[in-house]
């Protein structure tokens, strides 16, 4: 059984096809980079995996469960590209809310919240209002909520947005830690150098189809960088 699977997926919005005959399967514990130019279909693929929308044709599953079923999202952590946080809520309060939604309670909830606050460097800001945080600190909150409860699958959309160089290095370490404990990680990103550092595999999406895919060290031809492979796949 695959950790996540899109089989023969086409997604239409009116006459526009965001994805066409899209096939992607990812085994448990693998970190995959989802690459592509703007409008290629990456965010649509993430929305399908999260059950926010359903395919026009084909099937989408998480750990064997159709994403039309709410139970498929148990054990899934998600960090969106556009992170919107309730300005008046405190950092710890938001994490407690997300923890309860993830099924945590009591001592287990308190321990998990304390652990992610500490790991993301936010312990001393637990009582601050979210609206008072910088963009980089808000992104750390997003990582903290995504990692709550040690998810089995982690979906990250442009995860380094707003982070300074130290934050980017920290994010890289957090993603590696999740992968090393057996979590399946899908990273949608335009930052090819980060994908090279943290992912085992990558797929390059263009105009709703997978243009290329495979192990990171196999995508580029001899003498090429991942950027070269990306340009070649997109431009044909």
Order of alpha helices (4+ residues) and beta strands (2+ residues): beta-beta-beta-alpha-beta-beta-beta-alpha-alpha-alpha-beta-alpha-beta-alpha-beta-beta-alpha-alpha
